[in-house]
Amino acid sequence: MRQLIRAWFTPAPDSLAAHSARKGKSPWIDAVHLLWSIWVFITPVFDRFTLRWVLLTAISYPIFLTLYALCCVTSRRVSYRYSLLLVLMAYLLMPWYPSGLTYFMYGCVMLCTRRMSLRAYMGVLAALNSVVLVEAWLLHYPWQAVIWMPLCSFIVGIAVNAERMSEEKDVELRLSHDEVRRLAATAERERIGRDLHDLLGHTLSLITLKLELSRKLFDRDSEAARRELEEAERVARHALAEVRAAVTGIRATDLAAELAAAKLLLESSDVMLEYGELPDSLPVQIERCLALVLREAVTNIARHARANRASVALKIVGDTLQLRVEDNGRGGIGEHGNGLCGMRERVHALGGVLEVESPSGQGTRLRINVPLRVRSRLFELPDATAPTAGEWPARERQAT
């Protein structure tokens, strides 16, 4: 019996409870609406408590709770049946039990679990309320109850239906964003695949031919075989350098992409981001470093600033590139807090200066000035991971 009950009340995949669970909410969250059922017990206050009311409440209220639970856990294709049962129970109880109007209200509201247009939902509500109005008139119910019931059912029904439609639009929007990201990732993988094929296809074929030729010349002309091996080694080194350059390009982040990502991040935190046009033809190393600085600054705004407005301005004045990041948050950031040390080190590597103005309660302003023509150590240092022409064979011999 216990297993049967558990199976009966297990949420269906498309049920209201399962939908709440997928959104990270407790499946019991919809039970909070049962607080409105207190009107079942308040209604007799306006008339009188009788033994008949107690008996009908003891019988009908558990049935009401069961039907409400089934509306929440059953598939939306069939949950409307339990909503209509709530309405029918109210119709049957109205001659002897005015508290049954509360069951009618729940039945009308829970009809929204079935997928239907707003017009169809309003039509169903109008039909159900017409029946209850006629019955209330025949039973000589007070005019307040006659007016109050359809008014509340329409207001609550429209509000719940509007909330459901908004949630469906949010789901569609999230699916659209996921599809865009998936297509972008697929396109990027295809681009990387084409680039690597164009980059390595001819080179590896050439290396293979030279190695085959050196193998054939090994016994007849060892000097020619050695030259072919040296040529193959030179081609392999050139291919390795091209692969490293391609990987560096893939890992790079430009300012336009970082600004687009920053806008999405801040808007998800209810912060409006304003920014203007970007300068053309920025040096690659400067653009990459400033993109990382911008990412850190925007992350700080989203996490710590408690702002509702932010702005990013980037312009060239003479031989200096100026980046301004401002927000109207709480301010009060210390000189060494919230990632400022890392940003300062990146700017210093470019030969630039980062200034912070963050009075408490008046927002934060970052001012970054970077020279465009001064070569810093960042540009002069060779790639530490790239072997020089003379050390590759030694490393290879050590590895073997």
Rosetta blueprint (number, residue, H / E / L):
1 M L
2 R H
3 Q H
4 L H
5 I H
6 R H
7 A H
8 W H
9 F L
10 T L
11 P L
12 A L
13 P L
14 D L
15 S L
16 L H
17 A H
18 A H
19 H H
20 S H
21 A H
22 R H
23 K L
24 G L
25 K L
26 S L
27 P L
28 W L
29 I H
30 D H
31 A H
32 V H
33 H H
34 L H
35 L H
36 W H
37 S H
38 I H
39 W H
40 V H
41 F H
42 I H
43 T H
44 P H
45 V H
46 F H
47 D L
48 R L
49 F L
50 T L
51 L H
52 R H
53 W H
54 V H
55 L H
56 L H
57 T H
58 A H
59 I H
60 S H
61 Y H
62 P H
63 I H
64 F H
65 L H
66 T H
67 L H
68 Y H
69 A H
70 L H
71 C H
72 C H
73 V H
74 T L
75 S L
76 R L
77 R L
78 V L
79 S H
80 Y H
81 R H
82 Y H
83 S H
84 L H
85 L H
86 L H
87 V H
88 L H
89 M H
90 A H
91 Y H
92 L H
93 L H
94 M L
95 P L
96 W L
97 Y L
98 P L
99 S L
100 G H
101 L H
102 T H
103 Y H
104 F H
105 M H
106 Y H
107 G H
108 C H
109 V H
110 M H
111 L H
112 C H
113 T H
114 R L
115 R L
116 M L
117 S L
118 L H
119 R H
120 A H
121 Y H
122 M H
123 G H
124 V H
125 L H
126 A H
127 A H
128 L H
129 N H
130 S H
131 V H
132 V H
133 L H
134 V H
135 E H
136 A H
137 W H
138 L H
139 L L
140 H L
141 Y L
142 P L
143 W H
144 Q H
145 A H
146 V H
147 I H
148 W H
149 M H
150 P H
151 L H
152 C H
153 S H
154 F H
155 I H
156 V H
157 G H
158 I H
159 A H
160 V H
161 N H
162 A H
163 E H
164 R H
165 M H
166 S H
167 E H
168 E H
169 K H
170 D H
171 V H
172 E H
173 L H
174 R H
175 L H
176 S H
177 H H
178 D H
179 E H
180 V H
181 R H
182 R H
183 L H
184 A H
185 A H
186 T H
187 A H
188 E H
189 R H
190 E H
191 R H
192 I H
193 G H
194 R H
195 D H
196 L H
197 H H
198 D H
199 L H
200 L H
201 G H
202 H H
203 T H
204 L H
205 S H
206 L H
207 I H
208 T H
209 L H
210 K H
211 L H
212 E H
213 L H
214 S H
215 R H
216 K H
217 L H
218 F L
219 D L
220 R L
221 D L
222 S H
223 E H
224 A H
225 A H
226 R H
227 R H
228 E H
229 L H
230 E H
231 E H
232 A H
233 E H
234 R H
235 V H
236 A H
237 R H
238 H H
239 A H
240 L H
241 A H
242 E H
243 V H
244 R H
245 A H
246 A H
247 V H
248 T H
249 G H
250 I H
251 R H
252 A L
253 T L
254 D L
255 L H
256 A H
257 A H
258 E H
259 L H
260 A H
261 A H
262 A H
263 K H
264 L H
265 L H
266 L H
267 E H
268 S H
269 S L
270 D L
271 V L
272 M E
273 L E
274 E E
275 Y E
276 G L
277 E L
278 L L
279 P L
280 D L
281 S L
282 L L
283 P L
284 V H
285 Q H
286 I H
287 E H
288 R H
289 C H
290 L H
291 A H
292 L H
293 V H
294 L H
295 R H
296 E H
297 A H
298 V H
299 T H
300 N H
301 I H
302 A H
303 R H
304 H H
305 A H
306 R L
307 A L
308 N L
309 R E
310 A E
311 S E
312 V E
313 A E
314 L E
315 K E
316 I E
317 V E
318 G L
319 D L
320 T E
321 L E
322 Q E
323 L E
324 R E
325 V E
326 E E
327 D E
328 N L
329 G L
330 R L
331 G L
332 G L
333 I L
334 G L
335 E L
336 H L
337 G L
338 N L
339 G L
340 L H
341 C H
342 G H
343 M H
344 R H
345 E H
346 R H
347 V H
348 H H
349 A H
350 L L
351 G L
352 G L
353 V E
354 L E
355 E E
356 V E
357 E E
358 S L
359 P L
360 S L
361 G L
362 Q L
363 G L
364 T E
365 R E
366 L E
367 R E
368 I E
369 N E
370 V E
371 P E
372 L L
373 R L
374 V L
375 R L
376 S L
377 R H
378 L H
379 F H
380 E H
381 L L
382 P L
383 D L
384 A L
385 T L
386 A L
387 P L
388 T L
389 A L
390 G L
391 E L
392 W H
393 P H
394 A H
395 R H
396 E H
397 R H
398 Q H
399 A H
400 T L
